Amino acid sequence: MADSTDRTASSKQEEFHNYRERIKCSPEEEARSEKQHFWNVINAFKYYRTHVHERVNRAERHFRCLPDHHQKLLPNFLPNLSKLRYCIDRNQEVLQAIVHNCIHMFENMEYGEDSFLKEDPRKVRPASTFDMDKLKSTIKQFVRDWSEAGKAERDTCYKPLIDEIQRLFPPDQCDVSQIRVLVPGAGLGRLAWEIAHRGYSCQGNEWSFFMLFSSNFVLNRCDEENTLTLYPWIHQFSNNKMSSDQTRPVVFPDVNPQSLPEDSDFSMVAGDFQEVYTDPDIWDCVATCFFIDTAHNVLDYIETIWNILKPGGVWMNLGPLLYHYENMANELSIELSYEDIKAAILKYGFELELERDSVSSTYTENDRSMLKYLYDSVFFIVRKPVDQLINGDQTPKDGQMEDSLYTGNTEGKKT
Ligand SMILES: C[S@@+](CC[C@H](N)C(=O)[O-])C[C@H]1O[C@@H](n2cnc3c(N)ncnc32)[C@H](O)[C@@H]1O
């Protein structure tokens, strides 16, 4: 007779066996939760100031608990907190500008109004720690993608991909405007923008509202270099060598995002990569950067990429395997080694063209911090053969046939 542990195990198994179906609910429910999520993210942008001021107030309270003679040893402590408060308010101004009018950002989705804000649109409710952490990461993402300070990082992450696109589709040997490149999980859009800037037809895809609001702001509403300022490191209270490191500004954008060639074909599409991209044989190149580990099951991503690439098309990938769902309760997470991923890719029928298994790369690094993470990333290029020997399952899954609720080109993008 099975004991209760067995029963739990088998019901869990069932749940995850149908994980694609598990996340589906009725279209009405899905639309409702999508709208709620949209408003929660906007609320998080507005709650930022209160949240971070509370953190600084805590630092002040703790300081004031110190004996007088200790406080006197630290004459710069309170002035630094005042600087932090100034920086928080400046960050809030930028965040406010980012979410200004973003209700009209999506072409094919109406988000109505937040029931909480009905009486007073200026009202802000406390946001979750999870959302505030996402917002702080988004602020750091501006450094990676749109500042001079992020150039070194972009050179390690984006440049290898861009160089290979130019090698495989040389501008002097083909009409690059006819080469269709897709960048799934595009973040704030710099990689996709750089590819479009070189004349390729390029589409970025992203599903996080934090990223979508922010990329929409830079790509569509910024048109002058280095005119905006963020203070991305103020949330870091540990590992600062100098107090002023915490409050140093970063200006952006380091390029004019409107400086794409006249006839360029650049778009950003919102939605889940697997749900949006179901049409087969469309793309000449799929470029993934720090993306494949965002999957519940990376094999789903491989399958989608195989399906959407034209025969003869290439998939290039650079990044680590820091599985996003690994530590999330009730979320399916298949953590594969690179060795296993590579074997699966080859079994699909992809042909390996290039492999570098040790590419040092950073992600939103604070270059003055006493703690830094260095990823030993893999970089590979595989090709879907012109004559396909199909080993993988190419049948579109039910879950991939549904349109994403917030799929759509974002405002004013060149398409
Ligand atoms: C680690 S970030 C990398 C962003 C960007 N490629 C870069 O290198 O800066 C992964 C991005 O993928 C996005 N993402 C995760 N799952 C996605 C999905 N299923 N469809 C589209 N985007 C997704 C996340 O919102 C996040 O912006």
The ligand as an SDF file (V2000), in Angstrom:
LIG
                    3D

 27 29  0  0  0  0  0  0  0  0999 V2000
   18.9960   37.4820  -17.8490 C   0  0  0  0  0  0  0  0  0  0  0  0
   17.9890   38.5290  -18.7950 S   0  0  0  0  0  0  0  0  0  0  0  0
   18.9790   38.8830  -20.2380 C   0  0  0  0  0  0  0  0  0  0  0  0
   18.5440   40.1090  -20.9800 C   0  0  0  0  0  0  0  0  0  0  0  0
   19.4060   40.4650  -22.1880 C   0  0  0  0  0  0  0  0  0  0  0  0
   19.4180   39.4150  -23.1550 N   0  0  0  0  0  0  0  0  0  0  0  0
   20.8020   40.7780  -21.7380 C   0  0  0  0  0  0  0  0  0  0  0  0
   21.7360   40.0390  -22.0710 O   0  0  0  0  0  0  0  0  0  0  0  0
   20.9750   41.7980  -21.0510 O   0  0  0  0  0  0  0  0  0  0  0  0
   16.7780   37.4050  -19.4230 C   0  0  0  0  0  0  0  0  0  0  0  0
   15.6290   38.1430  -20.0650 C   0  0  0  0  0  0  0  0  0  0  0  0
   14.7410   37.2050  -20.6510 O   0  0  0  0  0  0  0  0  0  0  0  0
   13.4110   37.6080  -20.3740 C   0  0  0  0  0  0  0  0  0  0  0  0
   12.5580   36.4050  -20.4690 N   0  0  0  0  0  0  0  0  0  0  0  0
   12.5270   35.3590  -19.6230 C   0  0  0  0  0  0  0  0  0  0  0  0
   11.6720   34.4280  -20.0600 N   0  0  0  0  0  0  0  0  0  0  0  0
   11.1480   34.9000  -21.2160 C   0  0  0  0  0  0  0  0  0  0  0  0
   10.2100   34.3950  -22.1370 C   0  0  0  0  0  0  0  0  0  0  0  0
    9.6480   33.1990  -21.9520 N   0  0  0  0  0  0  0  0  0  0  0  0
    9.9040   35.1260  -23.2170 N   0  0  0  0  0  0  0  0  0  0  0  0
   10.4870   36.3340  -23.4190 C   0  0  0  0  0  0  0  0  0  0  0  0
   11.3850   36.8700  -22.5780 N   0  0  0  0  0  0  0  0  0  0  0  0
   11.7110   36.1660  -21.4870 C   0  0  0  0  0  0  0  0  0  0  0  0
   13.4910   38.1950  -18.9830 C   0  0  0  0  0  0  0  0  0  0  0  0
   12.3970   39.0540  -18.7030 O   0  0  0  0  0  0  0  0  0  0  0  0
   14.8200   38.9210  -19.0420 C   0  0  0  0  0  0  0  0  0  0  0  0
   14.6790   40.2390  -19.4850 O   0  0  0  0  0  0  0  0  0  0  0  0
  1  2  1  0
  2  3  1  0
  2 10  1  0
  3  4  1  0
  4  5  1  0
  5  6  1  0
  5  7  1  0
  7  8  2  0
  7  9  1  0
 10 11  1  0
 11 12  1  0
 11 26  1  0
 12 13  1  0
 13 14  1  0
 13 24  1  0
 14 15  1  0
 14 23  1  0
 15 16  2  0
 16 17  1  0
 17 18  1  0
 17 23  2  0
 18 19  1  0
 18 20  2  0
 20 21  1  0
 21 22  2  0
 22 23  1  0
 24 25  1  0
 24 26  1  0
 26 27  1  0
M  CHG  2   2   1   9  -1
M  END
$$$$
